[in-house]
Amino acid sequence: MPSTSKPDDAETAEGAEDNSPETSREKSSKGADHRGIVVGGALLAACAGLVVYGVLNTAEKPKQHHVPTASVTYEIEGEGTADITYQARSESGEAVVAHGVTLPWKKTVSVPLGKAPVVTITLGEKGGRASCQLAIRGKHVQTATAFGKFGRATCQGELPSPEPSDAGATGQEDS
């Protein structure tokens, strides 16, 4: 009998030893799983917050990229038709071309500061006579006249650069 009692004691002792570490291992591994989920959730929430902030913050950037302009009036006097090329509002200040325009013609546009406002007249095969006039902010700048078959004339002016220091200088000239 002593031999049977020893294995029972050994089994009980082994079982007690096995149960204790397993129970603590199960508890610690379950705790680690919960901590991992909590940490992962916190990281996911932080990333989502940064994405939302980035999306909301980009809406304001185009407003800061506003290109200041000046009012420019182009006027063509004459009879018949002509092709007219003029500079109008765009960030790059690209030219606009109008073909076969009936004269007289007048247009006021906004031109980006730092770009040279220009209007060019090209008469057709019938020729004739036409004059261009250019005014910046209501002030006459230049006049030119085109004559004859395919005659050309160009009126051009200058606008200040869009730097903040020019805004202060413009304000002093107006007073």
TORFI-113041 format. One line per field, with one value per residue: x, y, z of N, C-alpha, C, O in turn; residue number from 1; residue in one letter. Coordinates in pm, whole numbers. Example, Ala and Ser with C-alpha at 12.3 -4.5 7.8 and 13.67 -1.06 7.14 Angstrom:
BEGIN
nx (1319 | 1285)
ny (-569 | -225)
nz (780 | 708)
cax (1230 | 1367)
cay (-450 | -106)
caz (780 | 714)
cx (1320 | 1290)
cy (-330 | 3)
cz (780 | 787)
ox (1424 | 1341)
oy (-332 | 114)
oz (846 | 804)
k (1 | 2)
r (A | S)
END
This chain:
BEGIN
nx (77 | 193 | 318 | 108 | 4 | 199 | 215 | -36 | -5 | 201 | 80 | -114 | 47 | 185 | -32 | -119 | 98 | 97 | -151 | -138 | 70 | -45 | -289 | -206 | -64 | -269 | -425 | -243 | -192 | -444 | -483 | -279 | -376 | -604 | -482 | -338 | -544 | -661 | -444 | -406 | -655 | -638 | -422 | -535 | -747 | -598 | -464 | -687 | -781 | -569 | -590 | -845 | -797 | -603 | -754 | -951 | -788 | -674 | -863 | -842 | -610 | -621 | -740 | -537 | -377 | -449 | -445 | -356 | -512 | -548 | -767 | -818 | -875 | -949 | -974 | -1096 | -1110 | -1264 | -1361 | -1537 | -1394 | -1174 | -902 | -851 | -624 | -584 | -484 | -615 | -777 | -617 | -425 | -183 | -192 | -267 | -314 | -611 | -785 | -977 | -1153 | -1241 | -1386 | -1638 | -1593 | -1663 | -1497 | -1493 | -1356 | -1338 | -1121 | -974 | -638 | -362 | -143 | 190 | 198 | 212 | -31 | -176 | -290 | -361 | -420 | -521 | -569 | -785 | -779 | -904 | -809 | -784 | -841 | -764 | -766 | -604 | -658 | -537 | -613 | -527 | -660 | -844 | -686 | -547 | -306 | -174 | -189 | -232 | -213 | -340 | -287 | -401 | -383 | -387 | -280 | -118 | -137 | -22 | -95 | 44 | 99 | 222 | 206 | 233 | 442 | 313 | 398 | 387 | 502 | 454 | 182 | 161 | 298 | 127 | -97 | 3 | 38 | -224 | -331)
ny (-119 | 117 | 182 | 255 | 473 | 662 | 726 | 849 | 1066 | 1187 | 1240 | 1415 | 1612 | 1681 | 1758 | 1974 | 2137 | 2172 | 2291 | 2537 | 2697 | 2695 | 2817 | 3073 | 3139 | 3135 | 3344 | 3559 | 3557 | 3610 | 3865 | 4001 | 3981 | 4145 | 4389 | 4431 | 4464 | 4699 | 4882 | 4867 | 4966 | 5230 | 5327 | 5309 | 5493 | 5729 | 5749 | 5777 | 6023 | 6193 | 6166 | 6278 | 6540 | 6617 | 6611 | 6805 | 7029 | 7079 | 7210 | 7483 | 7570 | 7647 | 7900 | 8058 | 8082 | 8288 | 8497 | 8824 | 9088 | 9341 | 9587 | 9609 | 9783 | 9722 | 9869 | 9888 | 10083 | 10152 | 10033 | 9758 | 9428 | 9248 | 9048 | 8986 | 8977 | 8934 | 8980 | 8816 | 8737 | 8483 | 8243 | 8207 | 8407 | 8383 | 8440 | 8549 | 8477 | 8631 | 8586 | 8753 | 8978 | 9223 | 9565 | 9877 | 9766 | 9676 | 9585 | 9503 | 9357 | 9142 | 9134 | 8938 | 9062 | 9159 | 9053 | 9155 | 9357 | 9326 | 9405 | 9307 | 9397 | 9258 | 9324 | 9218 | 9066 | 9259 | 9489 | 9826 | 10049 | 10064 | 10135 | 10068 | 10095 | 10118 | 10094 | 10109 | 10037 | 10240 | 10447 | 10594 | 10434 | 10357 | 10405 | 10274 | 10234 | 10041 | 9985 | 9924 | 9623 | 9325 | 9465 | 9545 | 9622 | 9696 | 9735 | 9790 | 9755 | 9801 | 9616 | 9630 | 9410 | 9128 | 9145 | 9196 | 9442 | 9612 | 9659 | 9833 | 10051 | 10118 | 10202 | 10438 | 10597 | 10642 | 10815)
nz (0 | 67 | -169 | -339 | -218 | -248 | -525 | -547 | -379 | -516 | -758 | -673 | -573 | -806 | -959 | -815 | -842 | -1120 | -1164 | -1033 | -1170 | -1430 | -1393 | -1315 | -1546 | -1737 | -1644 | -1666 | -1943 | -2045 | -1943 | -2082 | -2342 | -2327 | -2266 | -2501 | -2686 | -2588 | -2615 | -2893 | -2979 | -2881 | -3033 | -3290 | -3266 | -3229 | -3476 | -3649 | -3559 | -3640 | -3919 | -3968 | -3878 | -4068 | -4306 | -4255 | -4218 | -4468 | -4621 | -4582 | -4706 | -4993 | -4972 | -4869 | -5084 | -5253 | -5534 | -5574 | -5762 | -6024 | -6158 | -6503 | -6802 | -7132 | -7448 | -7775 | -8057 | -8368 | -8698 | -8850 | -8830 | -8604 | -8480 | -8144 | -7878 | -7537 | -7196 | -6915 | -6599 | -6428 | -6248 | -6376 | -6556 | -6827 | -7181 | -7354 | -7649 | -7895 | -8184 | -8490 | -8387 | -8364 | -8409 | -8241 | -7932 | -7589 | -7275 | -6932 | -6706 | -6452 | -6369 | -6269 | -6016 | -6086 | -6337 | -6679 | -6812 | -7130 | -7458 | -7785 | -8121 | -8427 | -8752 | -9021 | -9354 | -9508 | -9403 | -9276 | -9001 | -8659 | -8309 | -8001 | -7650 | -7319 | -6980 | -6639 | -6332 | -6379 | -6478 | -6762 | -6967 | -7211 | -7571 | -7898 | -8258 | -8531 | -8878 | -9218 | -9429 | -9245 | -9030 | -8717 | -8367 | -8039 | -7698 | -7386 | -7032 | -6691 | -6390 | -6034 | -5831 | -5643 | -5374 | -5016 | -4933 | -5145 | -5125 | -4909 | -5016 | -5226 | -5086 | -4974 | -5197 | -5281 | -5087)
cax (0 | 271 | 348 | -8 | -19 | 299 | 174 | -148 | 52 | 279 | -15 | -176 | 149 | 208 | -153 | -121 | 201 | 54 | -266 | -100 | 131 | -137 | -388 | -144 | -33 | -394 | -464 | -153 | -208 | -572 | -458 | -199 | -466 | -687 | -396 | -307 | -663 | -675 | -337 | -439 | -768 | -589 | -344 | -629 | -816 | -503 | -445 | -810 | -782 | -474 | -646 | -953 | -733 | -539 | -858 | -1012 | -688 | -642 | -965 | -805 | -491 | -644 | -771 | -413 | -306 | -519 | -358 | -411 | -529 | -581 | -866 | -758 | -975 | -899 | -1074 | -1055 | -1197 | -1245 | -1476 | -1509 | -1363 | -1032 | -870 | -802 | -562 | -567 | -454 | -723 | -750 | -585 | -303 | -68 | -206 | -266 | -383 | -740 | -790 | -1112 | -1140 | -1350 | -1464 | -1690 | -1548 | -1575 | -1500 | -1438 | -1364 | -1264 | -1087 | -878 | -510 | -279 | -31 | 317 | 185 | 196 | -154 | -146 | -395 | -307 | -520 | -473 | -673 | -798 | -735 | -963 | -734 | -860 | -772 | -820 | -678 | -623 | -629 | -522 | -624 | -508 | -731 | -910 | -589 | -500 | -165 | -115 | -272 | -158 | -303 | -306 | -331 | -382 | -407 | -322 | -211 | -116 | -101 | -18 | -92 | 92 | 125 | 291 | 142 | 333 | 451 | 216 | 462 | 319 | 557 | 391 | 50 | 182 | 336 | 8 | -182 | 59 | 16 | -365 | -373)
cay (0 | 238 | 220 | 319 | 606 | 756 | 785 | 940 | 1190 | 1249 | 1295 | 1530 | 1717 | 1727 | 1828 | 2103 | 2220 | 2203 | 2381 | 2672 | 2774 | 2711 | 2915 | 3205 | 3165 | 3168 | 3478 | 3660 | 3564 | 3677 | 4006 | 4054 | 3995 | 4263 | 4507 | 4447 | 4519 | 4838 | 4960 | 4873 | 5059 | 5366 | 5365 | 5328 | 5620 | 5838 | 5759 | 5832 | 6167 | 6262 | 6169 | 6377 | 6672 | 6646 | 6640 | 6934 | 7134 | 7108 | 7295 | 7622 | 7604 | 7726 | 8038 | 8129 | 8092 | 8387 | 8580 | 8959 | 9136 | 9483 | 9608 | 9658 | 9802 | 9721 | 9928 | 9893 | 10169 | 10132 | 9976 | 9627 | 9322 | 9226 | 8945 | 9055 | 8893 | 9013 | 8906 | 8823 | 8674 | 8342 | 8246 | 8217 | 8526 | 8343 | 8526 | 8509 | 8518 | 8644 | 8600 | 8816 | 9064 | 9344 | 9686 | 9894 | 9661 | 9720 | 9480 | 9524 | 9228 | 9144 | 9076 | 8913 | 9154 | 9103 | 9020 | 9276 | 9356 | 9355 | 9379 | 9316 | 9397 | 9215 | 9348 | 9111 | 9084 | 9384 | 9602 | 9929 | 10123 | 10039 | 10180 | 10005 | 10179 | 10038 | 10169 | 10028 | 10098 | 10361 | 10546 | 10566 | 10398 | 10356 | 10396 | 10239 | 10222 | 9947 | 10031 | 9840 | 9480 | 9251 | 9559 | 9506 | 9721 | 9638 | 9826 | 9713 | 9832 | 9727 | 9607 | 9601 | 9271 | 9105 | 9140 | 9277 | 9577 | 9694 | 9696 | 9952 | 10161 | 10157 | 10276 | 10571 | 10675 | 10677 | 10916)
caz (0 | 63 | -306 | -400 | -163 | -301 | -653 | -527 | -326 | -623 | -854 | -611 | -567 | -944 | -1002 | -748 | -904 | -1257 | -1162 | -992 | -1277 | -1543 | -1355 | -1322 | -1686 | -1805 | -1602 | -1723 | -2088 | -2070 | -1915 | -2191 | -2457 | -2305 | -2278 | -2642 | -2751 | -2543 | -2678 | -3036 | -2995 | -2858 | -3152 | -3400 | -3242 | -3253 | -3622 | -3706 | -3526 | -3728 | -4055 | -3969 | -3868 | -4196 | -4405 | -4222 | -4228 | -4608 | -4681 | -4567 | -4783 | -5114 | -4938 | -4847 | -5211 | -5332 | -5616 | -5583 | -5899 | -6047 | -6264 | -6627 | -6908 | -7271 | -7538 | -7915 | -8138 | -8512 | -8768 | -8907 | -8734 | -8574 | -8381 | -8024 | -7777 | -7415 | -7074 | -6817 | -6469 | -6401 | -6168 | -6463 | -6638 | -6966 | -7277 | -7411 | -7789 | -7951 | -8330 | -8565 | -8299 | -8428 | -8340 | -8125 | -7830 | -7460 | -7174 | -6808 | -6647 | -6341 | -6409 | -6151 | -5993 | -6130 | -6480 | -6761 | -6892 | -7270 | -7557 | -7921 | -8228 | -8559 | -8852 | -9119 | -9493 | -9559 | -9348 | -9206 | -8896 | -8525 | -8201 | -7870 | -7533 | -7198 | -6855 | -6519 | -6219 | -6427 | -6525 | -6898 | -6969 | -7345 | -7692 | -8020 | -8373 | -8637 | -9010 | -9336 | -9438 | -9137 | -8940 | -8576 | -8266 | -7904 | -7583 | -7271 | -6910 | -6585 | -6259 | -5929 | -5787 | -5535 | -5243 | -4915 | -4924 | -5248 | -5077 | -4826 | -5105 | -5301 | -4993 | -4954 | -5319 | -5291 | -4990)
cx (82 | 302 | 230 | -32 | 81 | 259 | 57 | -98 | 130 | 187 | -81 | -77 | 175 | 88 | -159 | -19 | 158 | -60 | -226 | -36 | 37 | -239 | -327 | -107 | -158 | -438 | -375 | -169 | -341 | -557 | -379 | -283 | -551 | -605 | -362 | -424 | -681 | -570 | -365 | -553 | -725 | -507 | -434 | -703 | -724 | -480 | -567 | -819 | -688 | -525 | -756 | -895 | -670 | -641 | -919 | -915 | -658 | -744 | -926 | -689 | -518 | -676 | -644 | -336 | -375 | -419 | -421 | -413 | -552 | -680 | -800 | -870 | -905 | -1011 | -1017 | -1158 | -1164 | -1372 | -1437 | -1484 | -1212 | -1020 | -806 | -745 | -540 | -543 | -567 | -684 | -728 | -456 | -179 | -76 | -204 | -348 | -515 | -741 | -936 | -1097 | -1263 | -1441 | -1509 | -1652 | -1659 | -1599 | -1437 | -1458 | -1280 | -1246 | -996 | -752 | -426 | -166 | 99 | 316 | 163 | 66 | -121 | -268 | -333 | -422 | -451 | -589 | -673 | -745 | -788 | -890 | -823 | -773 | -841 | -717 | -709 | -589 | -627 | -528 | -610 | -566 | -790 | -816 | -533 | -349 | -106 | -222 | -181 | -259 | -248 | -364 | -316 | -412 | -322 | -240 | -223 | -82 | -109 | -13 | -55 | 117 | 200 | 208 | 250 | 333 | 358 | 276 | 391 | 373 | 497 | 253 | 59 | 216 | 215 | -82 | -130 | 35 | -128 | -405 | -330)
cy (126 | 281 | 288 | 457 | 707 | 811 | 879 | 1073 | 1263 | 1311 | 1420 | 1645 | 1771 | 1807 | 1965 | 2195 | 2263 | 2304 | 2522 | 2750 | 2794 | 2818 | 3055 | 3240 | 3205 | 3309 | 3584 | 3669 | 3630 | 3827 | 4071 | 4073 | 4120 | 4390 | 4535 | 4508 | 4666 | 4927 | 4975 | 4970 | 5203 | 5415 | 5391 | 5460 | 5739 | 5858 | 5819 | 5982 | 6246 | 6272 | 6274 | 6518 | 6711 | 6681 | 6776 | 7049 | 7171 | 7200 | 7442 | 7664 | 7681 | 7872 | 8121 | 8153 | 8191 | 8475 | 8720 | 9008 | 9287 | 9490 | 9672 | 9668 | 9810 | 9778 | 9936 | 9978 | 10145 | 10077 | 9842 | 9524 | 9311 | 9107 | 9018 | 8951 | 8981 | 8922 | 8927 | 8745 | 8524 | 8347 | 8260 | 8340 | 8495 | 8436 | 8463 | 8561 | 8519 | 8672 | 8668 | 8903 | 9189 | 9464 | 9790 | 9785 | 9715 | 9609 | 9520 | 9388 | 9249 | 9071 | 9055 | 9014 | 9084 | 9062 | 9151 | 9267 | 9400 | 9322 | 9401 | 9308 | 9345 | 9233 | 9233 | 9148 | 9214 | 9507 | 9697 | 10000 | 10095 | 10082 | 10104 | 10108 | 10087 | 10130 | 10071 | 10103 | 10234 | 10467 | 10504 | 10541 | 10410 | 10349 | 10360 | 10217 | 10124 | 9998 | 9919 | 9693 | 9406 | 9341 | 9512 | 9624 | 9653 | 9749 | 9741 | 9807 | 9746 | 9730 | 9578 | 9453 | 9252 | 9098 | 9232 | 9420 | 9669 | 9739 | 9823 | 10071 | 10210 | 10240 | 10417 | 10657 | 10723 | 10790 | 11054)
cz (0 | -80 | -372 | -343 | -216 | -437 | -636 | -474 | -434 | -725 | -798 | -606 | -707 | -992 | -939 | -810 | -1043 | -1257 | -1126 | -1105 | -1394 | -1513 | -1364 | -1466 | -1763 | -1769 | -1665 | -1874 | -2123 | -2047 | -2026 | -2316 | -2445 | -2318 | -2424 | -2718 | -2714 | -2611 | -2827 | -3064 | -2978 | -2978 | -3272 | -3387 | -3268 | -3403 | -3689 | -3678 | -3614 | -3871 | -4065 | -3963 | -4002 | -4303 | -4379 | -4242 | -4373 | -4673 | -4675 | -4657 | -4912 | -5086 | -4920 | -4977 | -5305 | -5407 | -5625 | -5728 | -5902 | -6162 | -6385 | -6731 | -7042 | -7358 | -7678 | -7989 | -8285 | -8572 | -8826 | -8798 | -8714 | -8481 | -8263 | -7926 | -7654 | -7297 | -6974 | -6692 | -6481 | -6322 | -6254 | -6552 | -6787 | -7053 | -7323 | -7554 | -7834 | -8100 | -8390 | -8481 | -8375 | -8344 | -8338 | -8020 | -7703 | -7358 | -7053 | -6741 | -6526 | -6388 | -6284 | -6138 | -6031 | -6276 | -6556 | -6839 | -7035 | -7356 | -7695 | -8021 | -8354 | -8656 | -8953 | -9256 | -9553 | -9506 | -9272 | -9103 | -8763 | -8421 | -8073 | -7762 | -7412 | -7077 | -6738 | -6401 | -6258 | -6482 | -6662 | -6897 | -7109 | -7454 | -7809 | -8133 | -8476 | -8768 | -9113 | -9318 | -9333 | -9043 | -8795 | -8488 | -8129 | -7801 | -7461 | -7153 | -6810 | -6458 | -6156 | -5895 | -5668 | -5395 | -5145 | -4906 | -5029 | -5205 | -4992 | -4912 | -5183 | -5213 | -4972 | -5078 | -5329 | -5197 | -5024)
ox (45 | 311 | 252 | -82 | 49 | 268 | 52 | -143 | 125 | 212 | -100 | -113 | 185 | 103 | -202 | -43 | 179 | -65 | -277 | -82 | 38 | -272 | -392 | -117 | -155 | -482 | -425 | -160 | -348 | -613 | -406 | -265 | -569 | -652 | -358 | -404 | -712 | -603 | -348 | -548 | -770 | -521 | -411 | -720 | -768 | -476 | -554 | -860 | -722 | -507 | -758 | -941 | -683 | -617 | -938 | -957 | -620 | -712 | -972 | -671 | -444 | -643 | -642 | -243 | -362 | -321 | -531 | -325 | -572 | -676 | -733 | -949 | -815 | -1127 | -905 | -1278 | -1049 | -1477 | -1319 | -1541 | -1133 | -1115 | -717 | -810 | -483 | -577 | -611 | -573 | -810 | -384 | -80 | 22 | -146 | -440 | -528 | -703 | -1008 | -1034 | -1376 | -1563 | -1428 | -1676 | -1742 | -1704 | -1339 | -1564 | -1166 | -1342 | -948 | -760 | -419 | -100 | 115 | 422 | 102 | 52 | -50 | -339 | -263 | -510 | -338 | -693 | -575 | -675 | -724 | -908 | -922 | -651 | -964 | -596 | -826 | -504 | -705 | -459 | -672 | -528 | -786 | -864 | -480 | -273 | 3 | -331 | -68 | -375 | -129 | -477 | -232 | -459 | -200 | -142 | -322 | -8 | -192 | 63 | -114 | 152 | 236 | 147 | 347 | 238 | 328 | 210 | 340 | 296 | 487 | 208 | -27 | 169 | 201 | -139 | -210 | 14 | -153 | -504 | -360)
oy (228 | 400 | 374 | 546 | 825 | 932 | 982 | 1180 | 1386 | 1421 | 1518 | 1760 | 1892 | 1911 | 2061 | 2314 | 2378 | 2393 | 2617 | 2860 | 2901 | 2900 | 3146 | 3356 | 3298 | 3385 | 3686 | 3778 | 3700 | 3908 | 4185 | 4170 | 4194 | 4489 | 4651 | 4593 | 4748 | 5035 | 5084 | 5046 | 5290 | 5530 | 5485 | 5532 | 5839 | 5971 | 5904 | 6058 | 6356 | 6374 | 6352 | 6606 | 6825 | 6772 | 6855 | 7159 | 7285 | 7263 | 7521 | 7783 | 7776 | 7959 | 8240 | 8233 | 8179 | 8523 | 8733 | 8972 | 9351 | 9407 | 9775 | 9575 | 9891 | 9741 | 9984 | 9948 | 10121 | 10074 | 9814 | 9531 | 9358 | 9071 | 9101 | 8851 | 9089 | 8804 | 9040 | 8694 | 8451 | 8447 | 8319 | 8376 | 8571 | 8503 | 8341 | 8676 | 8422 | 8771 | 8643 | 8902 | 9253 | 9467 | 9790 | 9720 | 9791 | 9545 | 9565 | 9313 | 9360 | 8960 | 9144 | 9049 | 8964 | 9038 | 9244 | 9179 | 9497 | 9226 | 9499 | 9224 | 9383 | 9168 | 9160 | 9248 | 9273 | 9617 | 9658 | 10010 | 10101 | 10068 | 10080 | 10195 | 9992 | 10232 | 9965 | 10216 | 10330 | 10571 | 10395 | 10617 | 10466 | 10295 | 10408 | 10186 | 10122 | 10048 | 9830 | 9646 | 9422 | 9296 | 9450 | 9715 | 9565 | 9844 | 9635 | 9923 | 9632 | 9831 | 9509 | 9381 | 9349 | 9049 | 9336 | 9511 | 9790 | 9847 | 9910 | 10182 | 10330 | 10339 | 10509 | 10778 | 10833 | 10857 | 11148)
oz (-59 | -110 | -457 | -411 | -226 | -461 | -704 | -517 | -443 | -774 | -869 | -632 | -725 | -1057 | -1003 | -828 | -1081 | -1342 | -1185 | -1135 | -1455 | -1599 | -1415 | -1506 | -1843 | -1856 | -1713 | -1929 | -2224 | -2121 | -2063 | -2389 | -2542 | -2376 | -2466 | -2805 | -2801 | -2659 | -2883 | -3161 | -3052 | -3020 | -3347 | -3485 | -3325 | -3451 | -3778 | -3765 | -3658 | -3937 | -4160 | -4035 | -4045 | -4382 | -4472 | -4279 | -4400 | -4774 | -4758 | -4682 | -4940 | -5166 | -4951 | -4981 | -5427 | -5349 | -5678 | -5807 | -5799 | -6252 | -6374 | -6748 | -7064 | -7343 | -7699 | -7986 | -8320 | -8508 | -8849 | -8689 | -8796 | -8411 | -8281 | -7897 | -7665 | -7298 | -6951 | -6681 | -6537 | -6328 | -6211 | -6618 | -6865 | -7005 | -7329 | -7579 | -7815 | -8139 | -8346 | -8501 | -8443 | -8223 | -8429 | -8017 | -7708 | -7354 | -7067 | -6723 | -6502 | -6441 | -6200 | -6237 | -6010 | -6334 | -6504 | -6924 | -7058 | -7330 | -7719 | -8007 | -8384 | -8644 | -8967 | -9272 | -9640 | -9559 | -9211 | -9117 | -8756 | -8442 | -8040 | -7781 | -7402 | -7071 | -6737 | -6372 | -6180 | -6528 | -6677 | -6836 | -7124 | -7433 | -7818 | -8107 | -8505 | -8771 | -9098 | -9215 | -9331 | -8983 | -8754 | -8527 | -8107 | -7814 | -7436 | -7172 | -6840 | -6424 | -6186 | -5924 | -5598 | -5304 | -5185 | -4875 | -5007 | -5245 | -5003 | -4885 | -5205 | -5259 | -4954 | -5066 | -5379 | -5224 | -4950)
k (1 | 2 | 3 | 4 | 5 | 6 | 7 | 8 | 9 | 10 | 11 | 12 | 13 | 14 | 15 | 16 | 17 | 18 | 19 | 20 | 21 | 22 | 23 | 24 | 25 | 26 | 27 | 28 | 29 | 30 | 31 | 32 | 33 | 34 | 35 | 36 | 37 | 38 | 39 | 40 | 41 | 42 | 43 | 44 | 45 | 46 | 47 | 48 | 49 | 50 | 51 | 52 | 53 | 54 | 55 | 56 | 57 | 58 | 59 | 60 | 61 | 62 | 63 | 64 | 65 | 66 | 67 | 68 | 69 | 70 | 71 | 72 | 73 | 74 | 75 | 76 | 77 | 78 | 79 | 80 | 81 | 82 | 83 | 84 | 85 | 86 | 87 | 88 | 89 | 90 | 91 | 92 | 93 | 94 | 95 | 96 | 97 | 98 | 99 | 100 | 101 | 102 | 103 | 104 | 105 | 106 | 107 | 108 | 109 | 110 | 111 | 112 | 113 | 114 | 115 | 116 | 117 | 118 | 119 | 120 | 121 | 122 | 123 | 124 | 125 | 126 | 127 | 128 | 129 | 130 | 131 | 132 | 133 | 134 | 135 | 136 | 137 | 138 | 139 | 140 | 141 | 142 | 143 | 144 | 145 | 146 | 147 | 148 | 149 | 150 | 151 | 152 | 153 | 154 | 155 | 156 | 157 | 158 | 159 | 160 | 161 | 162 | 163 | 164 | 165 | 166 | 167 | 168 | 169 | 170 | 171 | 172 | 173 | 174 | 175)
r (M | P | S | T | S | K | P | D | D | A | E | T | A | E | G | A | E | D | N | S | P | E | T | S | R | E | K | S | S | K | G | A | D | H | R | G | I | V | V | G | G | A | L | L | A | A | C | A | G | L | V | V | Y | G | V | L | N | T | A | E | K | P | K | Q | H | H | V | P | T | A | S | V | T | Y | E | I | E | G | E | G | T | A | D | I | T | Y | Q | A | R | S | E | S | G | E | A | V | V | A | H | G | V | T | L | P | W | K | K | T | V | S | V | P | L | G | K | A | P | V | V | T | I | T | L | G | E | K | G | G | R | A | S | C | Q | L | A | I | R | G | K | H | V | Q | T | A | T | A | F | G | K | F | G | R | A | T | C | Q | G | E | L | P | S | P | E | P | S | D | A | G | A | T | G | Q | E | D | S)
END
